[in-house]
Amino acid sequence: MEFEKLQSIIAEILSVEPDYIKKDMTFAGDLGADSLELFQIVMGVEGEFDIIIQDEDAENIKTVGDLFQVISDVR
């Protein structure tokens, strides 16, 4: 359920189909996200999951799986 929410947030910001998004995809390489889009995704995740992602954690997010792990660790 949480991964589906994450897919939905990413899909909305990057204009891709949610089912296309897999955990092993990189934001920059596979999904073509720039730093602003990644920031928007992190902000969307914080709002949706009612969490705060620390800057040092956000800087280490390279893949969808990385972001999903941060969500799991914070919750």
All heavy atoms as a GROMACS GRO file, in nm:
protein
  590
    1MET      N    1   0.081  -0.120   0.000
    1MET     CA    2   0.000   0.000   0.000
    1MET      C    3   0.086   0.126   0.000
    1MET      O    4   0.061   0.219  -0.075
    1MET     CB    5  -0.093  -0.004   0.122
    1MET     CG    6  -0.189   0.110   0.126
    1MET     SD    7  -0.303   0.099  -0.013
    1MET     CE    8  -0.428   0.207   0.037
    2GLU      N    9   0.189   0.128   0.085
    2GLU     CA   10   0.274   0.246   0.090
    2GLU      C   11   0.348   0.265  -0.042
    2GLU      O   12   0.367   0.378  -0.087
    2GLU     CB   13   0.374   0.237   0.206
    2GLU     CG   14   0.308   0.254   0.340
    2GLU     CD   15   0.408   0.254   0.455
    2GLU    OE1   16   0.524   0.215   0.434
    2GLU    OE2   17   0.367   0.291   0.566
    3PHE      N   18   0.392   0.154  -0.104
    3PHE     CA   19   0.463   0.169  -0.230
    3PHE      C   20   0.372   0.224  -0.339
    3PHE      O   21   0.415   0.305  -0.421
    3PHE     CB   22   0.526   0.036  -0.275
    3PHE     CG   23   0.614   0.053  -0.396
    3PHE    CD1   24   0.731   0.126  -0.389
    3PHE    CD2   25   0.578  -0.002  -0.518
    3PHE    CE1   26   0.811   0.144  -0.501
    3PHE    CE2   27   0.658   0.014  -0.630
    3PHE     CZ   28   0.775   0.088  -0.621
    4GLU      N   29   0.246   0.184  -0.336
    4GLU     CA   30   0.150   0.237  -0.434
    4GLU      C   31   0.130   0.387  -0.415
    4GLU      O   32   0.118   0.462  -0.513
    4GLU     CB   33   0.016   0.164  -0.425
    4GLU     CG   34   0.019   0.022  -0.479
    4GLU     CD   35   0.076  -0.079  -0.379
    4GLU    OE1   36   0.088  -0.048  -0.258
    4GLU    OE2   37   0.108  -0.191  -0.422
    5LYS      N   38   0.128   0.433  -0.291
    5LYS     CA   39   0.118   0.577  -0.264
    5LYS      C   40   0.241   0.649  -0.319
    5LYS      O   41   0.230   0.755  -0.379
    5LYS     CB   42   0.107   0.605  -0.114
    5LYS     CG   43  -0.025   0.574  -0.054
    5LYS     CD   44  -0.024   0.613   0.094
    5LYS     CE   45  -0.148   0.573   0.166
    5LYS     NZ   46  -0.141   0.608   0.309
    6LEU      N   47   0.358   0.590  -0.296
    6LEU     CA   48   0.482   0.648  -0.347
    6LEU      C   49   0.480   0.653  -0.500
    6LEU      O   50   0.516   0.756  -0.559
    6LEU     CB   51   0.602   0.568  -0.297
    6LEU     CG   52   0.740   0.612  -0.348
    6LEU    CD1   53   0.766   0.758  -0.312
    6LEU    CD2   54   0.848   0.522  -0.291
    7GLN      N   55   0.438   0.544  -0.563
    7GLN     CA   56   0.428   0.543  -0.710
    7GLN      C   57   0.338   0.655  -0.758
    7GLN      O   58   0.368   0.722  -0.857
    7GLN     CB   59   0.372   0.409  -0.758
    7GLN     CG   60   0.468   0.294  -0.753
    7GLN     CD   61   0.402   0.164  -0.792
    7GLN    OE1   62   0.300   0.127  -0.734
    7GLN    NE2   63   0.459   0.095  -0.889
    8SER      N   64   0.227   0.676  -0.690
    8SER     CA   65   0.131   0.778  -0.730
    8SER      C   66   0.192   0.918  -0.722
    8SER      O   67   0.174   1.000  -0.812
    8SER     CB   68   0.007   0.768  -0.641
    8SER     OG   69  -0.085   0.868  -0.674
    9ILE      N   70   0.266   0.945  -0.616
    9ILE     CA   71   0.331   1.076  -0.599
    9ILE      C   72   0.432   1.098  -0.711
    9ILE      O   73   0.434   1.204  -0.774
    9ILE     CB   74   0.398   1.085  -0.461
    9ILE    CG1   75   0.293   1.085  -0.350
    9ILE    CG2   76   0.486   1.210  -0.451
    9ILE    CD1   77   0.349   1.060  -0.211
   10ILE      N   78   0.517   1.000  -0.733
   10ILE     CA   79   0.620   1.012  -0.837
   10ILE      C   80   0.555   1.028  -0.975
   10ILE      O   81   0.596   1.112  -1.054
   10ILE     CB   82   0.712   0.888  -0.835
   10ILE    CG1   83   0.790   0.882  -0.703
   10ILE    CG2   84   0.809   0.889  -0.954
   10ILE    CD1   85   0.862   0.751  -0.679
   11ALA      N   86   0.454   0.947  -1.002
   11ALA     CA   87   0.387   0.950  -1.132
   11ALA      C   88   0.325   1.086  -1.160
   11ALA      O   89   0.335   1.137  -1.272
   11ALA     CB   90   0.279   0.842  -1.137
   12GLU      N   91   0.264   1.146  -1.058
   12GLU     CA   92   0.200   1.276  -1.078
   12GLU      C   93   0.303   1.383  -1.111
   12GLU      O   94   0.283   1.464  -1.202
   12GLU     CB   95   0.124   1.314  -0.952
   12GLU     CG   96   0.049   1.445  -0.965
   12GLU     CD   97  -0.033   1.479  -0.843
   12GLU    OE1   98  -0.076   1.387  -0.772
   12GLU    OE2   99  -0.053   1.598  -0.819
   13ILE      N  100   0.414   1.383  -1.042
   13ILE     CA  101   0.516   1.487  -1.063
   13ILE      C  102   0.592   1.466  -1.193
   13ILE      O  103   0.623   1.562  -1.264
   13ILE     CB  104   0.610   1.493  -0.942
   13ILE    CG1  105   0.532   1.543  -0.820
   13ILE    CG2  106   0.731   1.582  -0.970
   13ILE    CD1  107   0.602   1.532  -0.688
   14LEU      N  108   0.620   1.341  -1.228
   14LEU     CA  109   0.700   1.313  -1.347
   14LEU      C  110   0.617   1.279  -1.471
   14LEU      O  111   0.673   1.252  -1.576
   14LEU     CB  112   0.798   1.199  -1.318
   14LEU     CG  113   0.899   1.226  -1.206
   14LEU    CD1  114   0.991   1.105  -1.189
   14LEU    CD2  115   0.979   1.352  -1.231
   15SER      N  116   0.485   1.280  -1.456
   15SER     CA  117   0.395   1.251  -1.568
   15SER      C  118   0.424   1.117  -1.634
   15SER      O  119   0.443   1.108  -1.755
   15SER     CB  120   0.401   1.364  -1.672
   15SER     OG  121   0.364   1.486  -1.614
   16VAL      N  122   0.431   1.014  -1.550
   16VAL     CA  123   0.444   0.877  -1.599
   16VAL      C  124   0.334   0.792  -1.535
   16VAL      O  125   0.271   0.834  -1.439
   16VAL     CB  126   0.584   0.817  -1.567
   16VAL    CG1  127   0.694   0.893  -1.638
   16VAL    CG2  128   0.609   0.811  -1.418
   17GLU      N  129   0.314   0.673  -1.588
   17GLU     CA  130   0.214   0.582  -1.531
   17GLU      C  131   0.268   0.523  -1.400
   17GLU      O  132   0.384   0.480  -1.396
   17GLU     CB  133   0.184   0.469  -1.630
   17GLU     CG  134   0.104   0.514  -1.750
   17GLU     CD  135  -0.034   0.566  -1.712
   17GLU    OE1  136  -0.100   0.506  -1.625
   17GLU    OE2  137  -0.076   0.668  -1.770
   18PRO      N  138   0.186   0.518  -1.296
   18PRO     CA  139   0.233   0.463  -1.168
   18PRO      C  140   0.288   0.321  -1.179
   18PRO      O  141   0.390   0.289  -1.117
   18PRO     CB  142   0.107   0.465  -1.080
   18PRO     CG  143   0.020   0.570  -1.139
   18PRO     CD  144   0.049   0.568  -1.287
   19ASP      N  145   0.226   0.236  -1.259
   19ASP     CA  146   0.271   0.097  -1.272
   19ASP      C  147   0.407   0.085  -1.339
   19ASP      O  148   0.473  -0.018  -1.327
   19ASP     CB  149   0.169   0.014  -1.349
   19ASP     CG  150   0.039  -0.005  -1.271
   19ASP    OD1  151   0.041   0.011  -1.148
   19ASP    OD2  152  -0.063  -0.034  -1.334
   20TYR      N  153   0.451   0.190  -1.407
   20TYR     CA  154   0.580   0.191  -1.474
   20TYR      C  155   0.694   0.200  -1.372
   20TYR      O  156   0.805   0.151  -1.395
   20TYR     CB  157   0.586   0.310  -1.571
   20TYR     CG  158   0.721   0.337  -1.632
   20TYR    CD1  159   0.772   0.255  -1.732
   20TYR    CD2  160   0.798   0.444  -1.588
   20TYR    CE1  161   0.895   0.279  -1.788
   20TYR    CE2  162   0.922   0.470  -1.643
   20TYR     CZ  163   0.971   0.387  -1.743
   20TYR     OH  164   1.094   0.412  -1.797
   21ILE      N  165   0.666   0.258  -1.257
   21ILE     CA  166   0.769   0.289  -1.157
   21ILE      C  167   0.804   0.165  -1.075
   21ILE      O  168   0.718   0.104  -1.013
   21ILE     CB  169   0.721   0.403  -1.066
   21ILE    CG1  170   0.695   0.529  -1.151
   21ILE    CG2  171   0.822   0.431  -0.955
   21ILE    CD1  172   0.614   0.634  -1.082
   22LYS      N  173   0.932   0.130  -1.075
   22LYS     CA  174   0.982   0.014  -1.001
   22LYS      C  175   1.089   0.060  -0.901
   22LYS      O  176   1.153   0.163  -0.919
   22LYS     CB  177   1.045  -0.089  -1.096
   22LYS     CG  178   0.956  -0.130  -1.210
   22LYS     CD  179   0.831  -0.202  -1.163
   22LYS     CE  180   0.745  -0.243  -1.281
   22LYS     NZ  181   0.605  -0.236  -1.255
   23LYS      N  182   1.108  -0.020  -0.796
   23LYS     CA  183   1.200   0.019  -0.689
   23LYS      C  184   1.344   0.036  -0.735
   23LYS      O  185   1.418   0.115  -0.677
   23LYS     CB  186   1.195  -0.083  -0.575
   23LYS     CG  187   1.069  -0.075  -0.493
   23LYS     CD  188   1.073  -0.172  -0.376
   23LYS     CE  189   0.944  -0.164  -0.297
   23LYS     NZ  190   0.943  -0.261  -0.187
   24ASP      N  191   1.386  -0.038  -0.837
   24ASP     CA  192   1.526  -0.032  -0.878
   24ASP      C  193   1.556   0.082  -0.976
   24ASP      O  194   1.670   0.101  -1.017
   24ASP     CB  195   1.572  -0.165  -0.936
   24ASP     CG  196   1.498  -0.202  -1.064
   24ASP    OD1  197   1.390  -0.145  -1.091
   24ASP    OD2  198   1.547  -0.290  -1.137
   25MET      N  199   1.454   0.161  -1.010
   25MET     CA  200   1.475   0.272  -1.105
   25MET      C  201   1.543   0.391  -1.037
   25MET      O  202   1.510   0.427  -0.924
   25MET     CB  203   1.341   0.318  -1.162
   25MET     CG  204   1.274   0.218  -1.249
   25MET     SD  205   1.119   0.284  -1.314
   25MET     CE  206   1.131   0.227  -1.482
   26THR      N  207   1.638   0.451  -1.109
   26THR     CA  208   1.700   0.573  -1.059
   26THR      C  209   1.615   0.692  -1.100
   26THR      O  210   1.553   0.691  -1.207
   26THR     CB  211   1.842   0.592  -1.115
   26THR    OG1  212   1.836   0.601  -1.258
   26THR    CG2  213   1.933   0.477  -1.074
   27PHE      N  214   1.612   0.792  -1.013
   27PHE     CA  215   1.532   0.911  -1.045
   27PHE      C  216   1.591   0.986  -1.164
   27PHE      O  217   1.519   1.023  -1.256
   27PHE     CB  218   1.523   1.003  -0.922
   27PHE     CG  219   1.425   0.953  -0.821
   27PHE    CD1  220   1.469   0.891  -0.706
   27PHE    CD2  221   1.289   0.967  -0.840
   27PHE    CE1  222   1.380   0.844  -0.612
   27PHE    CE2  223   1.198   0.920  -0.748
   27PHE     CZ  224   1.243   0.858  -0.633
   28ALA      N  225   1.723   1.007  -1.164
   28ALA     CA  226   1.784   1.086  -1.270
   28ALA      C  227   1.793   1.006  -1.401
   28ALA      O  228   1.749   1.054  -1.506
   28ALA     CB  229   1.922   1.133  -1.227
   29GLY      N  230   1.849   0.887  -1.396
   29GLY     CA  231   1.873   0.810  -1.517
   29GLY      C  232   1.749   0.747  -1.577
   29GLY      O  233   1.717   0.771  -1.694
   30ASP      N  234   1.678   0.668  -1.498
   30ASP     CA  235   1.563   0.594  -1.551
   30ASP      C  236   1.437   0.680  -1.566
   30ASP      O  237   1.360   0.662  -1.661
   30ASP     CB  238   1.530   0.474  -1.461
   30ASP     CG  239   1.642   0.372  -1.458
   30ASP    OD1  240   1.706   0.351  -1.564
   30ASP    OD2  241   1.665   0.312  -1.352
   31LEU      N  242   1.416   0.770  -1.470
   31LEU     CA  243   1.291   0.848  -1.471
   31LEU      C  244   1.311   0.991  -1.523
   31LEU      O  245   1.214   1.062  -1.544
   31LEU     CB  246   1.230   0.851  -1.330
   31LEU     CG  247   1.184   0.714  -1.279
   31LEU    CD1  248   1.150   0.721  -1.131
   31LEU    CD2  249   1.065   0.664  -1.360
   32GLY      N  250   1.436   1.031  -1.544
   32GLY     CA  251   1.463   1.163  -1.601
   32GLY      C  252   1.430   1.280  -1.509
   32GLY      O  253   1.407   1.392  -1.555
   33ALA      N  254   1.428   1.255  -1.379
   33ALA     CA  255   1.395   1.361  -1.283
   33ALA      C  256   1.515   1.452  -1.260
   33ALA      O  257   1.628   1.405  -1.245
   33ALA     CB  258   1.351   1.300  -1.151
   34ASP      N  259   1.488   1.583  -1.257
   34ASP     CA  260   1.595   1.676  -1.220
   34ASP      C  261   1.586   1.702  -1.070
   34ASP      O  262   1.500   1.648  -1.000
   34ASP     CB  263   1.586   1.805  -1.302
   34ASP     CG  264   1.456   1.882  -1.284
   34ASP    OD1  265   1.391   1.868  -1.177
   34ASP    OD2  266   1.419   1.959  -1.374
   35SER      N  267   1.677   1.785  -1.019
   35SER     CA  268   1.684   1.807  -0.874
   35SER      C  269   1.557   1.873  -0.820
   35SER      O  270   1.512   1.843  -0.709
   35SER     CB  271   1.807   1.889  -0.837
   35SER     OG  272   1.806   2.013  -0.905
   36LEU      N  273   1.495   1.961  -0.897
   36LEU     CA  274   1.371   2.026  -0.854
   36LEU      C  275   1.258   1.924  -0.844
   36LEU      O  276   1.181   1.923  -0.747
   36LEU     CB  277   1.332   2.139  -0.948
   36LEU     CG  278   1.200   2.209  -0.917
   36LEU    CD1  279   1.201   2.269  -0.777
   36LEU    CD2  280   1.170   2.316  -1.020
   37GLU      N  281   1.249   1.836  -0.943
   37GLU     CA  282   1.144   1.733  -0.939
   37GLU      C  283   1.165   1.637  -0.822
   37GLU      O  284   1.068   1.599  -0.755
   37GLU     CB  285   1.139   1.657  -1.072
   37GLU     CG  286   1.084   1.741  -1.185
   37GLU     CD  287   1.107   1.682  -1.322
   37GLU    OE1  288   1.212   1.618  -1.344
   37GLU    OE2  289   1.018   1.701  -1.407
   38LEU      N  290   1.290   1.602  -0.795
   38LEU     CA  291   1.318   1.515  -0.682
   38LEU      C  292   1.279   1.584  -0.552
   38LEU      O  293   1.220   1.524  -0.462
   38LEU     CB  294   1.464   1.472  -0.680
   38LEU     CG  295   1.502   1.371  -0.572
   38LEU    CD1  296   1.414   1.247  -0.575
   38LEU    CD2  297   1.648   1.332  -0.585
   39PHE      N  298   1.307   1.713  -0.542
   39PHE     CA  299   1.266   1.791  -0.425
   39PHE      C  300   1.114   1.789  -0.410
   39PHE      O  301   1.062   1.771  -0.300
   39PHE     CB  302   1.318   1.935  -0.438
   39PHE     CG  303   1.273   2.025  -0.326
   39PHE    CD1  304   1.332   2.017  -0.201
   39PHE    CD2  305   1.172   2.118  -0.346
   39PHE    CE1  306   1.290   2.101  -0.097
   39PHE    CE2  307   1.129   2.201  -0.244
   39PHE     CZ  308   1.189   2.192  -0.119
   40GLN      N  309   1.043   1.807  -0.521
   40GLN     CA  310   0.896   1.805  -0.517
   40GLN      C  311   0.845   1.667  -0.473
   40GLN      O  312   0.747   1.657  -0.399
   40GLN     CB  313   0.838   1.839  -0.654
   40GLN     CG  314   0.859   1.983  -0.694
   40GLN     CD  315   0.815   2.011  -0.837
   40GLN    OE1  316   0.842   1.932  -0.928
   40GLN    NE2  317   0.747   2.124  -0.856
   41ILE      N  318   0.910   1.562  -0.518
   41ILE     CA  319   0.872   1.426  -0.478
   41ILE      C  320   0.892   1.409  -0.329
   41ILE      O  321   0.803   1.358  -0.259
   41ILE     CB  322   0.952   1.321  -0.559
   41ILE    CG1  323   0.906   1.323  -0.705
   41ILE    CG2  324   0.935   1.182  -0.497
   41ILE    CD1  325   0.997   1.248  -0.801
   42VAL      N  326   1.007   1.452  -0.278
   42VAL     CA  327   1.034   1.441  -0.134
   42VAL      C  328   0.930   1.520  -0.054
   42VAL      O  329   0.877   1.472   0.046
   42VAL     CB  330   1.178   1.487  -0.100
   42VAL    CG1  331   1.198   1.501   0.050
   42VAL    CG2  332   1.279   1.389  -0.159
   43MET      N  333   0.897   1.641  -0.099
   43MET     CA  334   0.796   1.721  -0.030
   43MET      C  335   0.660   1.652  -0.034
   43MET      O  336   0.587   1.651   0.065
   43MET     CB  337   0.786   1.861  -0.093
   43MET     CG  338   0.912   1.944  -0.079
   43MET     SD  339   0.956   1.980   0.091
   43MET     CE  340   0.821   2.086   0.136
   44GLY      N  341   0.626   1.593  -0.147
   44GLY     CA  342   0.500   1.521  -0.160
   44GLY      C  343   0.494   1.401  -0.066
   44GLY      O  344   0.391   1.373  -0.005
   45VAL      N  345   0.606   1.331  -0.056
   45VAL     CA  346   0.614   1.216   0.034
   45VAL      C  347   0.598   1.261   0.179
   45VAL      O  348   0.524   1.199   0.256
   45VAL     CB  349   0.748   1.141   0.014
   45VAL    CG1  350   0.778   1.048   0.129
   45VAL    CG2  351   0.747   1.066  -0.119
   46GLU      N  352   0.665   1.370   0.215
   46GLU     CA  353   0.653   1.420   0.352
   46GLU      C  354   0.508   1.454   0.385
   46GLU      O  355   0.460   1.421   0.494
   46GLU     CB  356   0.742   1.543   0.371
   46GLU     CG  357   0.890   1.511   0.374
   46GLU     CD  358   0.979   1.632   0.393
   46GLU    OE1  359   0.942   1.743   0.349
   46GLU    OE2  360   1.086   1.616   0.454
   47GLY      N  361   0.439   1.516   0.293
   47GLY     CA  362   0.299   1.552   0.316
   47GLY      C  363   0.208   1.430   0.321
   47GLY      O  364   0.123   1.419   0.410
   48GLU      N  365   0.225   1.339   0.228
   48GLU     CA  366   0.139   1.220   0.220
   48GLU      C  367   0.157   1.127   0.339
   48GLU      O  368   0.061   1.072   0.392
   48GLU     CB  369   0.168   1.144   0.090
   48GLU     CG  370   0.088   1.017   0.073
   48GLU     CD  371  -0.060   1.038   0.054
   48GLU    OE1  372  -0.100   1.142  -0.005
   48GLU    OE2  373  -0.138   0.951   0.098
   49PHE      N  374   0.283   1.108   0.382
   49PHE     CA  375   0.311   1.013   0.488
   49PHE      C  376   0.326   1.080   0.625
   49PHE      O  377   0.352   1.013   0.724
   49PHE     CB  378   0.437   0.932   0.455
   49PHE     CG  379   0.420   0.840   0.338
   49PHE    CD1  380   0.462   0.876   0.211
   49PHE    CD2  381   0.360   0.716   0.354
   49PHE    CE1  382   0.446   0.792   0.102
   49PHE    CE2  383   0.344   0.630   0.245
   49PHE     CZ  384   0.386   0.668   0.120
   50ASP      N  385   0.313   1.212   0.630
   50ASP     CA  386   0.325   1.290   0.754
   50ASP      C  387   0.457   1.260   0.824
   50ASP      O  388   0.461   1.223   0.943
   50ASP     CB  389   0.205   1.262   0.846
   50ASP     CG  390   0.196   1.366   0.957
   50ASP    OD1  391   0.239   1.481   0.935
   50ASP    OD2  392   0.147   1.332   1.066
   51ILE      N  393   0.566   1.273   0.747
   51ILE     CA  394   0.701   1.250   0.800
   51ILE      C  395   0.789   1.368   0.759
   51ILE      O  396   0.750   1.451   0.676
   51ILE     CB  397   0.763   1.119   0.746
   51ILE    CG1  398   0.773   1.122   0.593
   51ILE    CG2  399   0.684   0.998   0.796
   51ILE    CD1  400   0.850   1.004   0.534
   52ILE      N  401   0.908   1.373   0.819
   52ILE     CA  402   1.010   1.470   0.780
   52ILE      C  403   1.133   1.391   0.738
   52ILE      O  404   1.185   1.310   0.814
   52ILE     CB  405   1.044   1.566   0.895
   52ILE    CG1  406   0.922   1.650   0.930
   52ILE    CG2  407   1.163   1.654   0.858
   52ILE    CD1  408   0.938   1.739   1.050
   53ILE      N  409   1.178   1.416   0.616
   53ILE     CA  410   1.298   1.352   0.564
   53ILE      C  411   1.413   1.451   0.581
   53ILE      O  412   1.407   1.563   0.528
   53ILE     CB  413   1.280   1.313   0.416
   53ILE    CG1  414   1.168   1.209   0.403
   53ILE    CG2  415   1.412   1.258   0.359
   53ILE    CD1  416   1.132   1.173   0.261
   54GLN      N  417   1.513   1.411   0.655
   54GLN     CA  418   1.628   1.497   0.681
   54GLN      C  419   1.705   1.523   0.552
   54GLN      O  420   1.709   1.438   0.462
   54GLN     CB  421   1.720   1.432   0.786
   54GLN     CG  422   1.653   1.408   0.920
   54GLN     CD  423   1.603   1.536   0.985
   54GLN    OE1  424   1.671   1.638   0.982
   54GLN    NE2  425   1.484   1.530   1.043
   55ASP      N  426   1.766   1.641   0.544
   55ASP     CA  427   1.840   1.679   0.423
   55ASP      C  428   1.948   1.578   0.387
   55ASP      O  429   1.966   1.545   0.269
   55ASP     CB  430   1.904   1.818   0.440
   55ASP     CG  431   1.801   1.929   0.442
   55ASP    OD1  432   1.686   1.906   0.396
   55ASP    OD2  433   1.834   2.039   0.489
   56GLU      N  434   2.020   1.528   0.488
   56GLU     CA  435   2.127   1.432   0.458
   56GLU      C  436   2.071   1.301   0.404
   56GLU      O  437   2.134   1.237   0.320
   56GLU     CB  438   2.217   1.407   0.580
   56GLU     CG  439   2.145   1.363   0.704
   56GLU     CD  440   2.100   1.478   0.794
   56GLU    OE1  441   2.106   1.595   0.754
   56GLU    OE2  442   2.055   1.448   0.906
   57ASP      N  443   1.952   1.263   0.448
   57ASP     CA  444   1.887   1.144   0.391
   57ASP      C  445   1.841   1.171   0.248
   57ASP      O  446   1.858   1.087   0.160
   57ASP     CB  447   1.767   1.101   0.476
   57ASP     CG  448   1.808   1.047   0.613
   57ASP    OD1  449   1.920   0.992   0.624
   57ASP    OD2  450   1.728   1.060   0.706
   58ALA      N  451   1.785   1.288   0.226
   58ALA     CA  452   1.735   1.324   0.093
   58ALA      C  453   1.848   1.328  -0.010
   58ALA      O  454   1.831   1.288  -0.124
   58ALA     CB  455   1.664   1.459   0.098
   59GLU      N  456   1.966   1.372   0.033
   59GLU     CA  457   2.081   1.381  -0.058
   59GLU      C  458   2.128   1.244  -0.105
   59GLU      O  459   2.190   1.232  -0.211
   59GLU     CB  460   2.197   1.454   0.012
   59GLU     CG  461   2.171   1.601   0.033
   59GLU     CD  462   2.276   1.668   0.119
   59GLU    OE1  463   2.377   1.602   0.156
   59GLU    OE2  464   2.258   1.786   0.153
   60ASN      N  465   2.099   1.141  -0.028
   60ASN     CA  466   2.144   1.005  -0.061
   60ASN      C  467   2.041   0.925  -0.141
   60ASN      O  468   2.065   0.810  -0.173
   60ASN     CB  469   2.180   0.929   0.067
   60ASN     CG  470   2.302   0.987   0.135
   60ASN    OD1  471   2.396   1.027   0.068
   60ASN    ND2  472   2.299   0.995   0.266
   61ILE      N  473   1.928   0.986  -0.173
   61ILE     CA  474   1.824   0.917  -0.248
   61ILE      C  475   1.859   0.918  -0.396
   61ILE      O  476   1.864   1.024  -0.459
   61ILE     CB  477   1.686   0.982  -0.223
   61ILE    CG1  478   1.646   0.965  -0.076
   61ILE    CG2  479   1.581   0.922  -0.316
   61ILE    CD1  480   1.524   1.046  -0.037
   62LYS      N  481   1.885   0.802  -0.449
   62LYS     CA  482   1.917   0.788  -0.592
   62LYS      C  483   1.812   0.708  -0.666
   62LYS      O  484   1.785   0.731  -0.783
   62LYS     CB  485   2.054   0.721  -0.611
   62LYS     CG  486   2.168   0.790  -0.539
   62LYS     CD  487   2.196   0.928  -0.595
   62LYS     CE  488   2.315   0.991  -0.524
   62LYS     NZ  489   2.297   1.128  -0.488
   63THR      N  490   1.753   0.608  -0.597
   63THR     CA  491   1.654   0.522  -0.660
   63THR      C  492   1.520   0.532  -0.588
   63THR      O  493   1.513   0.584  -0.476
   63THR     CB  494   1.698   0.373  -0.656
   63THR    OG1  495   1.697   0.327  -0.521
   63THR    CG2  496   1.836   0.354  -0.718
   64VAL      N  497   1.418   0.481  -0.653
   64VAL     CA  498   1.285   0.476  -0.591
   64VAL      C  499   1.293   0.391  -0.464
   64VAL      O  500   1.234   0.425  -0.362
   64VAL     CB  501   1.181   0.419  -0.690
   64VAL    CG1  502   1.046   0.400  -0.624
   64VAL    CG2  503   1.169   0.510  -0.813
   65GLY      N  504   1.369   0.283  -0.469
   65GLY     CA  505   1.388   0.198  -0.353
   65GLY      C  506   1.454   0.270  -0.237
   65GLY      O  507   1.420   0.247  -0.121
   66ASP      N  508   1.551   0.358  -0.268
   66ASP     CA  509   1.614   0.439  -0.162
   66ASP      C  510   1.509   0.523  -0.090
   66ASP      O  511   1.508   0.530   0.033
   66ASP     CB  512   1.720   0.533  -0.220
   66ASP     CG  513   1.842   0.463  -0.276
   66ASP    OD1  514   1.865   0.344  -0.243
   66ASP    OD2  515   1.915   0.528  -0.354
   67LEU      N  516   1.424   0.588  -0.166
   67LEU     CA  517   1.321   0.673  -0.107
   67LEU      C  518   1.222   0.588  -0.027
   67LEU      O  519   1.183   0.626   0.084
   67LEU     CB  520   1.248   0.753  -0.215
   67LEU     CG  521   1.137   0.847  -0.166
   67LEU    CD1  522   1.185   0.940  -0.054
   67LEU    CD2  523   1.082   0.927  -0.282
   68PHE      N  524   1.185   0.474  -0.079
   68PHE     CA  525   1.094   0.385  -0.008
   68PHE      C  526   1.156   0.340   0.124
   68PHE      O  527   1.089   0.333   0.227
   68PHE     CB  528   1.060   0.263  -0.094
   68PHE     CG  529   0.956   0.174  -0.034
   68PHE    CD1  530   0.824   0.214  -0.023
   68PHE    CD2  531   0.991   0.049   0.014
   68PHE    CE1  532   0.728   0.132   0.034
   68PHE    CE2  533   0.895  -0.035   0.071
   68PHE     CZ  534   0.763   0.007   0.081
   69GLN      N  535   1.286   0.313   0.125
   69GLN     CA  536   1.357   0.272   0.248
   69GLN      C  537   1.357   0.386   0.349
   69GLN      O  538   1.338   0.363   0.468
   69GLN     CB  539   1.499   0.227   0.216
   69GLN     CG  540   1.571   0.168   0.336
   69GLN     CD  541   1.503   0.044   0.391
   69GLN    OE1  542   1.472  -0.048   0.316
   69GLN    NE2  543   1.476   0.042   0.520
   70VAL      N  544   1.380   0.508   0.303
   70VAL     CA  545   1.377   0.624   0.393
   70VAL      C  546   1.240   0.637   0.458
   70VAL      O  547   1.228   0.660   0.578
   70VAL     CB  548   1.416   0.754   0.318
   70VAL    CG1  549   1.388   0.877   0.404
   70VAL    CG2  550   1.564   0.751   0.279
   71ILE      N  551   1.135   0.620   0.379
   71ILE     CA  552   0.999   0.627   0.433
   71ILE      C  553   0.981   0.520   0.541
   71ILE      O  554   0.932   0.548   0.650
   71ILE     CB  555   0.893   0.606   0.322
   71ILE    CG1  556   0.896   0.722   0.222
   71ILE    CG2  557   0.754   0.591   0.382
   71ILE    CD1  558   0.820   0.695   0.094
   72SER      N  559   1.026   0.399   0.514
   72SER     CA  560   1.012   0.289   0.610
   72SER      C  561   1.092   0.317   0.737
   72SER      O  562   1.045   0.289   0.847
   72SER     CB  563   1.060   0.158   0.547
   72SER     OG  564   0.982   0.126   0.435
   73ASP      N  565   1.212   0.371   0.721
   73ASP     CA  566   1.299   0.398   0.836
   73ASP      C  567   1.243   0.509   0.925
   73ASP      O  568   1.251   0.501   1.046
   73ASP     CB  569   1.439   0.438   0.790
   73ASP     CG  570   1.517   0.322   0.729
   73ASP    OD1  571   1.470   0.207   0.739
   73ASP    OD2  572   1.620   0.349   0.665
   74VAL      N  573   1.184   0.612   0.863
   74VAL     CA  574   1.131   0.726   0.938
   74VAL      C  575   1.003   0.690   1.011
   74VAL      O  576   0.976   0.737   1.120
   74VAL     CB  577   1.111   0.848   0.846
   74VAL    CG1  578   1.041   0.962   0.918
   74VAL    CG2  579   1.244   0.896   0.790
   75ARG      N  580   0.923   0.603   0.948
   75ARG     CA  581   0.796   0.565   1.009
   75ARG      C  582   0.823   0.465   1.115
   75ARG      O  583   0.780   0.443   1.214
   75ARG     CB  584   0.700   0.508   0.905
   75ARG     CG  585   0.669   0.614   0.800
   75ARG     CD  586   0.562   0.569   0.710
   75ARG     NE  587   0.440   0.630   0.763
   75ARG     CZ  588   0.318   0.589   0.737
   75ARG    NH1  589   0.300   0.488   0.660
   75ARG    NH2  590   0.214   0.649   0.784
   0.00000   0.00000   0.00000
